[in-house]
């Protein structure tokens, strides 16, 4: 995202998550502010993910969507490593920080793929 104000909001959200965790009041307002910047750059996927994100936080007082897993490599020797990744516990703050940080670069194909994952996970929740 090229908008300096949007980058400032992203940085503020990430800093506040580190400092205070998921606190509904200012966090939701900041996500709504960030959403207005994604509307300006006409990225409907980011707009929807941010809306679903703050609605999810309002309804659950947390962010209960896990970080998407990396696509496993087709190497059988890595199977045990992949299983360890699957068994990791959900960290709501880290997952929310990740989804917010994806907005920083909406031209990255990997970020778009992960945003699609979050959109589907939030809709299915």
N, CA, C and O atoms as a GROMACS GRO file, in nm:
protein
  500
    1UNK      N    1   0.086  -0.116   0.000
    1UNK     CA    2   0.000   0.000   0.000
    1UNK      C    3   0.090   0.123   0.000
    1UNK      O    4   0.182   0.134   0.082
    2UNK      N    5   0.065   0.212  -0.090
    2UNK     CA    6   0.152   0.329  -0.106
    2UNK      C    7   0.110   0.447  -0.020
    2UNK      O    8   0.189   0.539   0.001
    3UNK      N    9  -0.012   0.446   0.031
    3UNK     CA   10  -0.062   0.556   0.111
    3UNK      C   11   0.009   0.560   0.246
    3UNK      O   12   0.001   0.466   0.325
    4UNK      N   13   0.078   0.671   0.272
    4UNK     CA   14   0.155   0.682   0.397
    4UNK      C   15   0.064   0.681   0.520
    4UNK      O   16   0.103   0.630   0.625
    5UNK      N   17  -0.055   0.737   0.507
    5UNK     CA   18  -0.148   0.736   0.620
    5UNK      C   19  -0.194   0.593   0.652
    5UNK      O   20  -0.210   0.557   0.768
    6UNK      N   21  -0.214   0.513   0.547
    6UNK     CA   22  -0.253   0.374   0.568
    6UNK      C   23  -0.141   0.297   0.637
    6UNK      O   24  -0.166   0.217   0.727
    7UNK      N   25  -0.018   0.320   0.594
    7UNK     CA   26   0.098   0.255   0.657
    7UNK      C   27   0.107   0.294   0.804
    7UNK      O   28   0.137   0.211   0.889
    8UNK      N   29   0.080   0.420   0.833
    8UNK     CA   30   0.080   0.468   0.972
    8UNK      C   31  -0.025   0.395   1.054
    8UNK      O   32   0.001   0.356   1.168
    9UNK      N   33  -0.145   0.376   0.998
    9UNK     CA   34  -0.251   0.305   1.069
    9UNK      C   35  -0.212   0.158   1.090
    9UNK      O   36  -0.234   0.104   1.199
   10UNK      N   37  -0.154   0.096   0.989
   10UNK     CA   38  -0.108  -0.044   1.003
   10UNK      C   39  -0.005  -0.054   1.115
   10UNK      O   40  -0.014  -0.141   1.201
   11UNK      N   41   0.092   0.036   1.114
   11UNK     CA   42   0.196   0.035   1.219
   11UNK      C   43   0.135   0.057   1.358
   11UNK      O   44   0.176  -0.007   1.454
   12UNK      N   45   0.036   0.148   1.367
   12UNK     CA   46  -0.029   0.175   1.495
   12UNK      C   47  -0.105   0.051   1.544
   12UNK      O   48  -0.099   0.018   1.663
   13UNK      N   49  -0.175  -0.016   1.454
   13UNK     CA   50  -0.248  -0.137   1.493
   13UNK      C   51  -0.151  -0.243   1.544
   13UNK      O   52  -0.174  -0.303   1.649
   14UNK      N   53  -0.042  -0.265   1.471
   14UNK     CA   54   0.056  -0.367   1.512
   14UNK      C   55   0.119  -0.332   1.646
   14UNK      O   56   0.139  -0.420   1.730
   15UNK      N   57   0.152  -0.204   1.665
   15UNK     CA   58   0.212  -0.160   1.791
   15UNK      C   59   0.113  -0.178   1.907
   15UNK      O   60   0.151  -0.226   2.014
   16UNK      N   61  -0.012  -0.140   1.885
   16UNK     CA   62  -0.113  -0.153   1.991
   16UNK      C   63  -0.142  -0.300   2.023
   16UNK      O   64  -0.167  -0.333   2.139
   17UNK      N   65  -0.138  -0.386   1.923
   17UNK     CA   66  -0.158  -0.529   1.950
   17UNK      C   67  -0.047  -0.583   2.038
   17UNK      O   68  -0.072  -0.664   2.128
   18UNK      N   69   0.076  -0.538   2.013
   18UNK     CA   70   0.188  -0.580   2.098
   18UNK      C   71   0.174  -0.527   2.239
   18UNK      O   72   0.205  -0.596   2.336
   19UNK      N   73   0.126  -0.403   2.251
   19UNK     CA   74   0.119  -0.338   2.382
   19UNK      C   75  -0.002  -0.383   2.464
   19UNK      O   76   0.011  -0.411   2.583
   20UNK      N   77  -0.120  -0.390   2.401
   20UNK     CA   78  -0.242  -0.413   2.478
   20UNK      C   79  -0.320  -0.536   2.437
   20UNK      O   80  -0.419  -0.570   2.502
   21UNK      N   81  -0.278  -0.604   2.332
   21UNK     CA   82  -0.354  -0.720   2.286
   21UNK      C   83  -0.479  -0.677   2.211
   21UNK      O   84  -0.487  -0.566   2.158
   22UNK      N   85  -0.575  -0.766   2.206
   22UNK     CA   86  -0.698  -0.739   2.130
   22UNK      C   87  -0.797  -0.670   2.222
   22UNK      O   88  -0.870  -0.734   2.297
   23UNK      N   89  -0.799  -0.537   2.213
   23UNK     CA   90  -0.896  -0.457   2.287
   23UNK      C   91  -0.991  -0.396   2.185
   23UNK      O   92  -0.948  -0.322   2.096
   24UNK      N   93  -1.117  -0.425   2.198
   24UNK     CA   94  -1.215  -0.395   2.095
   24UNK      C   95  -1.226  -0.249   2.053
   24UNK      O   96  -1.232  -0.220   1.933
   25UNK      N   97  -1.227  -0.155   2.147
   25UNK     CA   98  -1.259  -0.016   2.116
   25UNK      C   99  -1.167   0.046   2.009
   25UNK      O  100  -1.211   0.067   1.896
   26UNK      N  101  -1.044   0.074   2.042
   26UNK     CA  102  -0.956   0.142   1.948
   26UNK      C  103  -0.915   0.051   1.833
   26UNK      O  104  -0.896   0.099   1.721
   27UNK      N  105  -0.901  -0.077   1.858
   27UNK     CA  106  -0.861  -0.170   1.752
   27UNK      C  107  -0.962  -0.170   1.639
   27UNK      O  108  -0.925  -0.160   1.522
   28UNK      N  109  -1.088  -0.182   1.672
   28UNK     CA  110  -1.193  -0.185   1.570
   28UNK      C  111  -1.198  -0.053   1.494
   28UNK      O  112  -1.214  -0.052   1.372
   29UNK      N  113  -1.185   0.059   1.566
   29UNK     CA  114  -1.182   0.190   1.499
   29UNK      C  115  -1.065   0.200   1.402
   29UNK      O  116  -1.080   0.251   1.291
   30UNK      N  117  -0.948   0.151   1.444
   30UNK     CA  118  -0.830   0.155   1.356
   30UNK      C  119  -0.848   0.065   1.234
   30UNK      O  120  -0.808   0.102   1.123
   31UNK      N  121  -0.908  -0.052   1.252
   31UNK     CA  122  -0.932  -0.141   1.138
   31UNK      C  123  -1.031  -0.077   1.041
   31UNK      O  124  -1.015  -0.088   0.920
   32UNK      N  125  -1.134  -0.010   1.095
   32UNK     CA  126  -1.230   0.060   1.009
   32UNK      C  127  -1.162   0.172   0.932
   32UNK      O  128  -1.191   0.195   0.815
   33UNK      N  129  -1.070   0.243   0.998
   33UNK     CA  130  -0.995   0.349   0.930
   33UNK      C  131  -0.910   0.290   0.819
   33UNK      O  132  -0.906   0.344   0.708
   34UNK      N  133  -0.841   0.181   0.848
   34UNK     CA  134  -0.759   0.115   0.747
   34UNK      C  135  -0.845   0.069   0.630
   34UNK      O  136  -0.803   0.076   0.514
   35UNK      N  137  -0.964   0.022   0.659
   35UNK     CA  138  -1.056  -0.024   0.554
   35UNK      C  139  -1.089   0.089   0.457
   35UNK      O  140  -1.101   0.065   0.337
   36UNK      N  141  -1.104   0.212   0.507
   36UNK     CA  142  -1.134   0.324   0.417
   36UNK      C  143  -1.021   0.345   0.316
   36UNK      O  144  -1.046   0.383   0.202
   37UNK      N  145  -0.898   0.320   0.358
   37UNK     CA  146  -0.785   0.334   0.265
   37UNK      C  147  -0.787   0.223   0.160
   37UNK      O  148  -0.749   0.247   0.045
   38UNK      N  149  -0.830   0.103   0.197
   38UNK     CA  150  -0.838  -0.005   0.098
   38UNK      C  151  -0.953   0.020   0.000
   38UNK      O  152  -0.947  -0.023  -0.115
   39UNK      N  153  -1.056   0.090   0.046
   39UNK     CA  154  -1.164   0.129  -0.046
   39UNK      C  155  -1.109   0.227  -0.149
   39UNK      O  156  -1.142   0.217  -0.267
   40UNK      N  157  -1.026   0.321  -0.104
   40UNK     CA  158  -0.968   0.421  -0.194
   40UNK      C  159  -0.881   0.357  -0.303
   40UNK      O  160  -0.881   0.404  -0.417
   41UNK      N  161  -0.808   0.250  -0.269
   41UNK     CA  162  -0.723   0.186  -0.370
   41UNK      C  163  -0.800   0.078  -0.447
   41UNK      O  164  -0.743   0.006  -0.530
   42UNK      N  165  -0.928   0.069  -0.419
   42UNK     CA  166  -1.018  -0.020  -0.491
   42UNK      C  167  -0.972  -0.165  -0.490
   42UNK      O  168  -0.956  -0.228  -0.594
   43UNK      N  169  -0.950  -0.216  -0.368
   43UNK     CA  170  -0.914  -0.356  -0.351
   43UNK      C  171  -1.026  -0.424  -0.273
   43UNK      O  172  -1.024  -0.426  -0.150
   44UNK      N  173  -1.125  -0.482  -0.344
   44UNK     CA  174  -1.242  -0.538  -0.275
   44UNK      C  175  -1.209  -0.653  -0.180
   44UNK      O  176  -1.277  -0.670  -0.079
   45UNK      N  177  -1.107  -0.732  -0.213
   45UNK     CA  178  -1.070  -0.842  -0.124
   45UNK      C  179  -1.024  -0.789   0.012
   45UNK      O  180  -1.069  -0.837   0.116
   46UNK      N  181  -0.936  -0.690   0.011
   46UNK     CA  182  -0.887  -0.632   0.136
   46UNK      C  183  -1.000  -0.564   0.213
   46UNK      O  184  -1.007  -0.573   0.335
   47UNK      N  185  -1.089  -0.496   0.140
   47UNK     CA  186  -1.204  -0.430   0.204
   47UNK      C  187  -1.288  -0.532   0.278
   47UNK      O  188  -1.325  -0.510   0.394
   48UNK      N  189  -1.319  -0.643   0.212
   48UNK     CA  190  -1.403  -0.746   0.275
   48UNK      C  191  -1.333  -0.812   0.393
   48UNK      O  192  -1.393  -0.833   0.498
   49UNK      N  193  -1.206  -0.845   0.375
   49UNK     CA  194  -1.133  -0.911   0.484
   49UNK      C  195  -1.129  -0.822   0.608
   49UNK      O  196  -1.149  -0.870   0.719
   50UNK      N  197  -1.104  -0.693   0.589
   50UNK     CA  198  -1.100  -0.602   0.704
   50UNK      C  199  -1.238  -0.590   0.770
   50UNK      O  200  -1.247  -0.587   0.892
   51UNK      N  201  -1.344  -0.583   0.689
   51UNK     CA  202  -1.478  -0.576   0.747
   51UNK      C  203  -1.509  -0.704   0.824
   51UNK      O  204  -1.556  -0.698   0.938
   52UNK      N  205  -1.483  -0.818   0.763
   52UNK     CA  206  -1.507  -0.946   0.831
   52UNK      C  207  -1.423  -0.957   0.957
   52UNK      O  208  -1.466  -1.014   1.057
   53UNK      N  209  -1.302  -0.902   0.953
   53UNK     CA  210  -1.212  -0.908   1.069
   53UNK      C  211  -1.270  -0.830   1.186
   53UNK      O  212  -1.277  -0.883   1.297
   54UNK      N  213  -1.310  -0.704   1.163
   54UNK     CA  214  -1.361  -0.628   1.279
   54UNK      C  215  -1.496  -0.681   1.325
   54UNK      O  216  -1.526  -0.674   1.444
   55UNK      N  217  -1.578  -0.733   1.235
   55UNK     CA  218  -1.705  -0.794   1.277
   55UNK      C  219  -1.678  -0.920   1.361
   55UNK      O  220  -1.747  -0.945   1.460
   56UNK      N  221  -1.579  -0.997   1.321
   56UNK     CA  222  -1.540  -1.118   1.396
   56UNK      C  223  -1.493  -1.080   1.537
   56UNK      O  224  -1.530  -1.146   1.635
   57UNK      N  225  -1.413  -0.976   1.547
   57UNK     CA  226  -1.364  -0.932   1.678
   57UNK      C  227  -1.480  -0.880   1.763
   57UNK      O  228  -1.487  -0.909   1.882
   58UNK      N  229  -1.571  -0.804   1.702
   58UNK     CA  230  -1.688  -0.754   1.776
   58UNK      C  231  -1.772  -0.870   1.831
   58UNK      O  232  -1.820  -0.863   1.944
   59UNK      N  233  -1.788  -0.975   1.752
   59UNK     CA  234  -1.873  -1.087   1.792
   59UNK      C  235  -1.806  -1.184   1.888
   59UNK      O  236  -1.874  -1.251   1.967
   60UNK      N  237  -1.673  -1.193   1.884
   60UNK     CA  238  -1.602  -1.295   1.961
   60UNK      C  239  -1.505  -1.240   2.066
   60UNK      O  240  -1.447  -1.317   2.142
   61UNK      N  241  -1.487  -1.109   2.069
   61UNK     CA  242  -1.390  -1.045   2.159
   61UNK      C  243  -1.250  -1.103   2.144
   61UNK      O  244  -1.169  -1.096   2.237
   62UNK      N  245  -1.222  -1.160   2.029
   62UNK     CA  246  -1.091  -1.216   1.998
   62UNK      C  247  -1.084  -1.238   1.848
   62UNK      O  248  -1.181  -1.214   1.775
   63UNK      N  249  -0.969  -1.286   1.801
   63UNK     CA  250  -0.954  -1.321   1.660
   63UNK      C  251  -0.920  -1.468   1.654
   63UNK      O  252  -0.807  -1.508   1.682
   64UNK      N  253  -1.018  -1.550   1.618
   64UNK     CA  254  -1.008  -1.695   1.633
   64UNK      C  255  -0.974  -1.767   1.503
   64UNK      O  256  -1.002  -1.886   1.490
   65UNK      N  257  -0.916  -1.697   1.408
   65UNK     CA  258  -0.877  -1.757   1.280
   65UNK      C  259  -0.726  -1.778   1.282
   65UNK      O  260  -0.650  -1.683   1.304
   66UNK      N  261  -0.680  -1.901   1.259
   66UNK     CA  262  -0.536  -1.927   1.262
   66UNK      C  263  -0.464  -1.872   1.139
   66UNK      O  264  -0.526  -1.847   1.035
   67UNK      N  265  -0.335  -1.854   1.153
   67UNK     CA  266  -0.251  -1.813   1.039
   67UNK      C  267  -0.253  -1.927   0.938
   67UNK      O  268  -0.242  -2.044   0.976
   68UNK      N  269  -0.265  -1.895   0.809
   68UNK     CA  270  -0.266  -2.003   0.709
   68UNK      C  271  -0.134  -2.079   0.709
   68UNK      O  272  -0.027  -2.022   0.729
   69UNK      N  273  -0.145  -2.209   0.687
   69UNK     CA  274  -0.025  -2.293   0.681
   69UNK      C  275   0.045  -2.270   0.549
   69UNK      O  276  -0.019  -2.240   0.448
   70UNK      N  277   0.176  -2.285   0.550
   70UNK     CA  278   0.250  -2.280   0.425
   70UNK      C  279   0.213  -2.402   0.342
   70UNK      O  280   0.182  -2.507   0.396
   71UNK      N  281   0.217  -2.386   0.212
   71UNK     CA  282   0.191  -2.500   0.125
   71UNK      C  283   0.302  -2.602   0.145
   71UNK      O  284   0.419  -2.571   0.128
   72UNK      N  285   0.265  -2.725   0.182
   72UNK     CA  286   0.368  -2.825   0.208
   72UNK      C  287   0.444  -2.862   0.081
   72UNK      O  288   0.387  -2.869  -0.028
   73UNK      N  289   0.572  -2.886   0.098
   73UNK     CA  290   0.654  -2.930  -0.014
   73UNK      C  291   0.626  -3.077  -0.039
   73UNK      O  292   0.581  -3.148   0.050
   74UNK      N  293   0.652  -3.121  -0.159
   74UNK     CA  294   0.624  -3.260  -0.193
   74UNK      C  295   0.741  -3.351  -0.158
   74UNK      O  296   0.771  -3.445  -0.231
   75UNK      N  297   0.807  -3.324  -0.049
   75UNK     CA  298   0.920  -3.403  -0.005
   75UNK      C  299   0.876  -3.483   0.118
   75UNK      O  300   0.841  -3.424   0.220
   76UNK      N  301   0.877  -3.615   0.108
   76UNK     CA  302   0.828  -3.698   0.216
   76UNK      C  303   0.910  -3.683   0.344
   76UNK      O  304   0.858  -3.708   0.453
   77UNK      N  305   1.035  -3.643   0.332
   77UNK     CA  306   1.118  -3.628   0.452
   77UNK      C  307   1.070  -3.512   0.539
   77UNK      O  308   1.109  -3.502   0.655
   78UNK      N  309   0.988  -3.425   0.483
   78UNK     CA  310   0.939  -3.310   0.560
   78UNK      C  311   0.802  -3.335   0.622
   78UNK      O  312   0.748  -3.246   0.687
   79UNK      N  313   0.746  -3.454   0.605
   79UNK     CA  314   0.612  -3.481   0.657
   79UNK      C  315   0.602  -3.458   0.806
   79UNK      O  316   0.505  -3.398   0.852
   80UNK      N  317   0.699  -3.503   0.883
   80UNK     CA  318   0.692  -3.486   1.028
   80UNK      C  319   0.697  -3.338   1.066
   80UNK      O  320   0.631  -3.297   1.161
   81UNK      N  321   0.774  -3.258   0.992
   81UNK     CA  322   0.778  -3.114   1.018
   81UNK      C  323   0.643  -3.051   0.991
   81UNK      O  324   0.598  -2.965   1.066
   82UNK      N  325   0.577  -3.093   0.884
   82UNK     CA  326   0.447  -3.040   0.848
   82UNK      C  327   0.345  -3.072   0.957
   82UNK      O  328   0.262  -2.988   0.992
   83UNK      N  329   0.350  -3.194   1.010
   83UNK     CA  330   0.257  -3.231   1.116
   83UNK      C  331   0.276  -3.144   1.239
   83UNK      O  332   0.178  -3.109   1.305
   84UNK      N  333   0.399  -3.109   1.270
   84UNK     CA  334   0.424  -3.022   1.385
   84UNK      C  335   0.360  -2.885   1.364
   84UNK      O  336   0.306  -2.827   1.458
   85UNK      N  337   0.366  -2.834   1.243
   85UNK     CA  338   0.307  -2.704   1.213
   85UNK      C  339   0.156  -2.709   1.230
   85UNK      O  340   0.097  -2.615   1.283
   86UNK      N  341   0.095  -2.817   1.188
   86UNK     CA  342  -0.050  -2.831   1.197
   86UNK      C  343  -0.096  -2.832   1.342
   86UNK      O  344  -0.204  -2.784   1.373
   87UNK      N  345  -0.014  -2.887   1.431
   87UNK     CA  346  -0.053  -2.902   1.570
   87UNK      C  347  -0.027  -2.778   1.656
   87UNK      O  348  -0.057  -2.779   1.775
   88UNK      N  349   0.028  -2.672   1.599
   88UNK     CA  350   0.054  -2.554   1.679
   88UNK      C  351  -0.076  -2.489   1.723
   88UNK      O  352  -0.177  -2.495   1.652
   89UNK      N  353  -0.074  -2.427   1.839
   89UNK     CA  354  -0.194  -2.365   1.893
   89UNK      C  355  -0.221  -2.231   1.827
   89UNK      O  356  -0.130  -2.166   1.775
   90UNK      N  357  -0.347  -2.192   1.829
   90UNK     CA  358  -0.388  -2.064   1.774
   90UNK      C  359  -0.339  -1.952   1.864
   90UNK      O  360  -0.359  -1.954   1.985
   91UNK      N  361  -0.275  -1.853   1.804
   91UNK     CA  362  -0.234  -1.733   1.875
   91UNK      C  363  -0.310  -1.617   1.812
   91UNK      O  364  -0.270  -1.566   1.707
   92UNK      N  365  -0.421  -1.574   1.875
   92UNK     CA  366  -0.507  -1.472   1.814
   92UNK      C  367  -0.433  -1.343   1.780
   92UNK      O  368  -0.459  -1.283   1.676
   93UNK      N  369  -0.343  -1.299   1.866
   93UNK     CA  370  -0.272  -1.173   1.841
   93UNK      C  371  -0.180  -1.186   1.721
   93UNK      O  372  -0.178  -1.099   1.635
   94UNK      N  373  -0.103  -1.295   1.715
   94UNK     CA  374  -0.012  -1.314   1.601
   94UNK      C  375  -0.088  -1.328   1.470
   94UNK      O  376  -0.046  -1.274   1.368
   95UNK      N  377  -0.199  -1.399   1.473
   95UNK     CA  378  -0.279  -1.416   1.352
   95UNK      C  379  -0.338  -1.283   1.306
   95UNK      O  380  -0.338  -1.253   1.186
   96UNK      N  381  -0.387  -1.204   1.399
   96UNK     CA  382  -0.442  -1.073   1.364
   96UNK      C  383  -0.332  -0.981   1.313
   96UNK      O  384  -0.353  -0.907   1.216
   97UNK      N  385  -0.216  -0.984   1.376
   97UNK     CA  386  -0.103  -0.904   1.327
   97UNK      C  387  -0.067  -0.944   1.185
   97UNK      O  388  -0.035  -0.859   1.102
   98UNK      N  389  -0.073  -1.073   1.157
   98UNK     CA  390  -0.038  -1.121   1.024
   98UNK      C  391  -0.139  -1.070   0.920
   98UNK      O  392  -0.099  -1.020   0.814
   99UNK      N  393  -0.268  -1.084   0.949
   99UNK     CA  394  -0.367  -1.040   0.850
   99UNK      C  395  -0.358  -0.889   0.825
   99UNK      O  396  -0.375  -0.844   0.712
  100UNK      N  397  -0.331  -0.812   0.929
  100UNK     CA  398  -0.316  -0.666   0.912
  100UNK      C  399  -0.191  -0.636   0.831
  100UNK      O  400  -0.192  -0.548   0.746
  101UNK      N  401  -0.083  -0.708   0.857
  101UNK     CA  402   0.041  -0.682   0.784
  101UNK      C  403   0.030  -0.720   0.636
  101UNK      O  404   0.102  -0.665   0.553
  102UNK      N  405  -0.060  -0.811   0.602
  102UNK     CA  406  -0.081  -0.846   0.461
  102UNK      C  407  -0.130  -0.726   0.380
  102UNK      O  408  -0.103  -0.717   0.260
  103UNK      N  409  -0.201  -0.636   0.445
  103UNK     CA  410  -0.258  -0.519   0.377
  103UNK      C  411  -0.147  -0.424   0.330
  103UNK      O  412  -0.167  -0.348   0.236
  104UNK      N  413  -0.033  -0.430   0.395
  104UNK     CA  414   0.078  -0.340   0.361
  104UNK      C  415   0.120  -0.354   0.214
  104UNK      O  416   0.156  -0.256   0.150
  105UNK      N  417   0.116  -0.477   0.161
  105UNK     CA  418   0.158  -0.498   0.022
  105UNK      C  419   0.051  -0.578  -0.051
  105UNK      O  420   0.053  -0.702  -0.050
  106UNK      N  421  -0.042  -0.509  -0.114
  106UNK     CA  422  -0.152  -0.574  -0.184
  106UNK      C  423  -0.115  -0.616  -0.326
  106UNK      O  424  -0.199  -0.669  -0.398
  107UNK      N  425   0.009  -0.592  -0.366
  107UNK     CA  426   0.055  -0.634  -0.498
  107UNK      C  427   0.126  -0.770  -0.492
  107UNK      O  428   0.157  -0.828  -0.596
  108UNK      N  429   0.150  -0.820  -0.372
  108UNK     CA  430   0.220  -0.947  -0.353
  108UNK      C  431   0.121  -1.064  -0.368
  108UNK      O  432   0.020  -1.069  -0.298
  109UNK      N  433   0.150  -1.156  -0.459
  109UNK     CA  434   0.060  -1.268  -0.486
  109UNK      C  435   0.039  -1.357  -0.363
  109UNK      O  436  -0.070  -1.408  -0.341
  110UNK      N  437   0.143  -1.374  -0.284
  110UNK     CA  438   0.132  -1.455  -0.163
  110UNK      C  439   0.039  -1.388  -0.062
  110UNK      O  440  -0.041  -1.455   0.004
  111UNK      N  441   0.049  -1.256  -0.050
  111UNK     CA  442  -0.040  -1.183   0.040
  111UNK      C  443  -0.185  -1.197  -0.004
  111UNK      O  444  -0.274  -1.216   0.079
  112UNK      N  445  -0.210  -1.187  -0.135
  112UNK     CA  446  -0.346  -1.200  -0.187
  112UNK      C  447  -0.399  -1.340  -0.159
  112UNK      O  448  -0.515  -1.356  -0.121
  113UNK      N  449  -0.315  -1.440  -0.177
  113UNK     CA  450  -0.355  -1.578  -0.149
  113UNK      C  451  -0.394  -1.595  -0.002
  113UNK      O  452  -0.495  -1.658   0.029
  114UNK      N  453  -0.314  -1.539   0.088
  114UNK     CA  454  -0.344  -1.549   0.231
  114UNK      C  455  -0.468  -1.468   0.268
  114UNK      O  456  -0.545  -1.509   0.355
  115UNK      N  457  -0.489  -1.354   0.202
  115UNK     CA  458  -0.612  -1.277   0.227
  115UNK      C  459  -0.735  -1.356   0.183
  115UNK      O  460  -0.839  -1.350   0.249
  116UNK      N  461  -0.724  -1.430   0.073
  116UNK     CA  462  -0.835  -1.515   0.028
  116UNK      C  463  -0.863  -1.623   0.132
  116UNK      O  464  -0.979  -1.656   0.158
  117UNK      N  465  -0.757  -1.679   0.190
  117UNK     CA  466  -0.774  -1.778   0.297
  117UNK      C  467  -0.851  -1.716   0.414
  117UNK      O  468  -0.947  -1.775   0.464
  118UNK      N  469  -0.807  -1.598   0.458
  118UNK     CA  470  -0.874  -1.532   0.571
  118UNK      C  471  -1.020  -1.500   0.538
  118UNK      O  472  -1.107  -1.517   0.624
  119UNK      N  473  -1.047  -1.455   0.416
  119UNK     CA  474  -1.185  -1.425   0.378
  119UNK      C  475  -1.271  -1.550   0.391
  119UNK      O  476  -1.379  -1.545   0.452
  120UNK      N  477  -1.224  -1.661   0.335
  120UNK     CA  478  -1.301  -1.785   0.342
  120UNK      C  479  -1.317  -1.832   0.487
  120UNK      O  480  -1.425  -1.873   0.528
  121UNK      N  481  -1.209  -1.826   0.564
  121UNK     CA  482  -1.215  -1.872   0.703
  121UNK      C  483  -1.310  -1.786   0.786
  121UNK      O  484  -1.383  -1.838   0.870
  122UNK      N  485  -1.309  -1.656   0.762
  122UNK     CA  486  -1.398  -1.566   0.837
  122UNK      C  487  -1.544  -1.588   0.798
  122UNK      O  488  -1.632  -1.583   0.884
  123UNK      N  489  -1.570  -1.611   0.671
  123UNK     CA  490  -1.707  -1.636   0.625
  123UNK      C  491  -1.756  -1.770   0.681
  123UNK      O  492  -1.872  -1.781   0.723
  124UNK      N  493  -1.669  -1.870   0.682
  124UNK     CA  494  -1.707  -2.004   0.729
  124UNK      C  495  -1.718  -2.014   0.881
  124UNK      O  496  -1.778  -2.109   0.931
  125UNK      N  497  -1.661  -1.919   0.954
  125UNK     CA  498  -1.655  -1.928   1.100
  125UNK      C  499  -1.792  -1.928   1.162
  125UNK      O  500  -1.805  -1.936   1.284
   0.00000   0.00000   0.00000
